Every structure is written in C-alpha cells, then in structure tokens.
C-alpha cells in the first residue's frame, strides 16, 4: 500500500492529511513533500486519521519535521490511532511530540 499526502493551507497554518502506510518505501515521499511544501508553515498539524502503519523510517521523517518546526513554529499530531500511539509510546516519541 502507498501513502497519500494532502495539504490544506490556512495562511501560515498547514494541515497535512496522511493516508496509508508511512514506511521505508513511502517515508522519502513525505520527506520531499515537507521540504518543498512546508517552507513557510508556522503551524503544522499532521492528521493521522487515515494512517494505518508507521515504521522506523516514518518515525525519522516525523522527528525531522518536528525539529524543523521547533525552529519556526509549532507542530501537533491529531487523530492518532491506538496502534500508532502505541508505537509513539514504546519509542518515546510520545514524550517529544505534541499529540492531541
């Protein structure tokens, strides 16, 4: 399965909707998207409602996005499923990400 990335822009706030799997095959897509599409973003919301799976490669990209946003604004994750929340809890990512 692939990853679908959609962006909704509201001024300096961008909401990015992720659907599918964020894994070794698709993480580079999100990384490239973030580098190109989120240059002027000051408030980033990642909507995980459609995200089914995240691997360590996906975690790396999310961490990179968090570090990028720490410099210029805020980032939060919404609609995180129990399965993905478990991954964040086990890896310690729950302590460094803003999850609502």
N, C-alpha and C positions, 0 to 999 in steps of 0.2 A: 504494500500500500504506500501511497505517496503522501506528501504534505501539501496542504492547500493553505496559502497565506493571503489574507485580505486585510487591507488597511482602511480605517475610517479616520479622516482628518477633521479636527475641530480647532482651527487656529494652531496654537503651539502644542495641542494635545493630540496624540495619535493613539487609536485603539487598534491593536493587531489581533486578528482572529486566526487561530491555528486549528486546523482540522486534519486529522490523520495521525501519522507517526513521525515523531521527531527523533531520528536515529542516525546512524553513521552515514546512510545514503542521503538523508534529507537535511541534516544539520548545516551543510555548506550552503544550501539554498537560503536558509534563514539568516545565516551569517552575511551572505552577499546582500540580501534584502535589507538587513539592518544598516549595513554600511552605506547603501545607496539611498534608502527611503527615510531614514530617521535622523538625518543630518541636523535638521532644525527643530527636532522634537524636544520639548522641555518637560512634558508629562507623558509618560508611556504607560499604557495599560495593555497587558497581554491577556487576552481572553482565551482560556484553555477549555471552554465548554466542549469543543469538538476534538480535543486532543486525547488520543487513546493510549499513547505509549511515549515514554521518553527514555533515551539511553544515555550513557555517559557522554557521548558526543553531543547530544542535545543539551545536557547539563552544562557542558563547556560553553556553548553558544549563549545560553541564558546568563551564565556568570559573566561572560564578556559584555553582554548587553547591560547587565547591572552595573559593572564597573564604568562603562561608557556613560550611563545615565547618572551615576553618582557625581560626575564632574559637572553635568549641565542641567540636572533636574531630578525628576523622580520616576520610579518605575514600580508598578504593582501588578500582581497576578490576580485574576478573578476567575471564578467558575472552575476551580481546580478539583478534579475528581478525587475520590478516596485513594484510588490506585496511584495516581501521580503524587498526591500528598504524602503517601507512604514513602515513595522514592525520596521526596524532599526531606522527610523526617529522618530516614535512615542515613542519608548522605550528609546531613547537617545543613542542607540548603535552606531548610525552613527557618533557620536562625539568621540567615543573611538576606533573605528575600522578603518583600512585603506581600503577604498572601491574604486576600480577603475572601 
